[in-house]
Each structure stands twice: as C-alpha cells, then as structure tokens.
Amino acid sequence: MLAAFRGKSAEQAARRFLESKGLIYVANNVRLADGELDLVMTDGQHLVFVEVRFRKRDGLVSPSESIDPRKQRRLINAATAYLQKHRQWQHHFSRFDILSMTQNSEGYEYQWLKNALST
C-alpha cells in the first residue's frame, strides 16, 4: 500500500511539473488490455503519452534506462489502443515522453526526455 501511495504521489508531482511546462492534462493511469499509460497530456498539437519513472534514490539503473524493449512495446500497444478508443485524438501528432524522477531531501529532481521512444 505504501508503494502505491508513493507512486500516486510521484505521478501527481509529475503532472504538476509538466503542467508548469505548458502541457495540458488529459488522463492518468489509463489501463488497457495492452498495458497502462501513466499520463496522457497535450503539448500544442501533440498528444503526449508520458511514462513516469520514479526512484527514491540513485540506483544502478536510471529510471529512464529501466524501460526495456518489452516495456516499450507495451507502451506503444497501449497508446495504439488508446487512440482507437478515443478517436478525437487520431489526427493529432503523438509522442512518447519519459519523465524520470528521483527523490532527494528537497523533493523531486526531474529529467524530462521528450520524444524518447521511436515508433
């Protein structure tokens, strides 16, 4: 339960961070048969699928490096299913961003990788 609370808190912080950078919230924690989308937002004409990666402290693998090819396929499949279900977004450009977050004594440190996955 504690891990779920931390994950939810991190995703809320991620949303606030991205909104401060001009993105507009669409949805979060979208569960589909093909996977889950942490955040869906817009950035101008782009529909942005954001994978939020959180680590409490620096580890052996950075949060963004933890997205292996299998996870990438699941994200792409989930985004495709989302676009099929929500047809109003089909004519928008789309991209995948990764927002890596590391917790430190002052809060969160962010690393935002735009267009991080190639489809």
ChimeraX attribute file (.defattr): number of C-alpha atoms within 10 A of each C-alpha:
attribute: neighborCount
match mode: 1-to-1
recipient: residues
	/A:1	6
	/A:2	7
	/A:3	8
	/A:4	9
	/A:5	10
	/A:6	13
	/A:7	16
	/A:8	14
	/A:9	12
	/A:10	20
	/A:11	22
	/A:12	14
	/A:13	16
	/A:14	25
	/A:15	23
	/A:16	15
	/A:17	16
	/A:18	18
	/A:19	15
	/A:20	10
	/A:21	10
	/A:22	12
	/A:23	19
	/A:24	18
	/A:25	16
	/A:26	12
	/A:27	12
	/A:28	17
	/A:29	12
	/A:30	14
	/A:31	12
	/A:32	14
	/A:33	9
	/A:34	16
	/A:35	17
	/A:36	18
	/A:37	22
	/A:38	20
	/A:39	21
	/A:40	23
	/A:41	20
	/A:42	20
	/A:43	17
	/A:44	12
	/A:45	11
	/A:46	16
	/A:47	22
	/A:48	26
	/A:49	26
	/A:50	26
	/A:51	24
	/A:52	21
	/A:53	23
	/A:54	22
	/A:55	17
	/A:56	11
	/A:57	11
	/A:58	11
	/A:59	9
	/A:60	8
	/A:61	9
	/A:62	16
	/A:63	19
	/A:64	20
	/A:65	10
	/A:66	11
	/A:67	16
	/A:68	9
	/A:69	10
	/A:70	8
	/A:71	12
	/A:72	16
	/A:73	16
	/A:74	16
	/A:75	23
	/A:76	20
	/A:77	17
	/A:78	21
	/A:79	24
	/A:80	14
	/A:81	15
	/A:82	21
	/A:83	17
	/A:84	12
	/A:85	12
	/A:86	10
	/A:87	9
	/A:88	9
	/A:89	16
	/A:90	14
	/A:91	11
	/A:92	14
	/A:93	13
	/A:94	19
	/A:95	20
	/A:96	23
	/A:97	20
	/A:98	21
	/A:99	23
	/A:100	21
	/A:101	25
	/A:102	19
	/A:103	15
	/A:104	12
	/A:105	6
	/A:106	6
	/A:107	10
	/A:108	18
	/A:109	12
	/A:110	16
	/A:111	14
	/A:112	17
	/A:113	15
	/A:114	13
	/A:115	15
	/A:116	15
	/A:117	16
	/A:118	8
	/A:119	9
